[in-house]
């Protein structure tokens, strides 16, 4: 049977990228993501690998080309390499990557690469072991560093490091973190602090803007901008005297909603078209109650058609942003 290859919302944006949260559980307690005492989803509500594969395959028939796995912490999901192998064989998917805290990456990297995972993004918010442990609620710094090293050895491309910058916490490390990209084997991306912290500590006073981040880096290194790809979340800069690149994700101060091409699937089967919108469309009943492919495809198109305009509109409409959801429940 044939399908129209398009997932278009009411603003004319076409979805090409799907971010799949495979679990809401995490072995870290990052202050900008997780409540102090999180309540996990019952395992019976989490989509099975077969259900995820079916959803991904149907999204691919509607034009989705790239999949990113996230959590929670995706490497906590048992036999995650089996899901990777399943998704790597979905027709139409050209890119399969994962965002992880890196704690289990050293022991999982080889199996993930063999299963078909192409790219890895590791969260690393400080280069100071004690501060890293404080930010992550007990994360072990050397385990994450080992994970990045083994990921390099296994040839993941692209290989990225994400650092959320929070004023009064780690903005003094911007230059050092940028220096990790100098060798050209990893891209470092700086992320503005967003209202997805489980402890609801977010405020505009804690946001270090992308502009300020770039100005800070330029005190040490000369940078030049790289042309932004349509739909990209990051503004990319390269070092003028080398091949390395850094990026800034300016979700708060300079949103990029106008050409957003991403949609999300939560661990319990909700389609979340916009990260900053609390709305989710529950696909799980269709999956578990005998819904046909045509019914699911129709549900997908309808869900994406209702995608909100984005954070840019919210910033114009309201004096301040409200807490949306803890980040661990959707994976960024």
RAZIFEN-V169445 format. One record per helix or strand. SS is the DSSP state (alpha for helix, beta for strand). FROM is the first residue (numbers start at 1). TO is the last residue. If there is no record, write none. Layout:
ss/from/to
SS/FROM/TO
SS/FROM/TO
//
This chain:
ss/from/to
beta/8/8
beta/14/14
beta/17/21
alpha/43/45
alpha/49/61
beta/66/70
alpha/74/76
alpha/80/88
beta/95/100
alpha/105/115
beta/119/123
alpha/129/135
alpha/141/153
beta/159/166
alpha/171/179
beta/187/192
alpha/204/206
beta/207/207
alpha/210/217
beta/223/225
beta/235/239
beta/245/249
alpha/257/259
beta/262/265
beta/270/272
beta/281/282
alpha/284/288
alpha/293/305
alpha/311/317
alpha/327/329
//
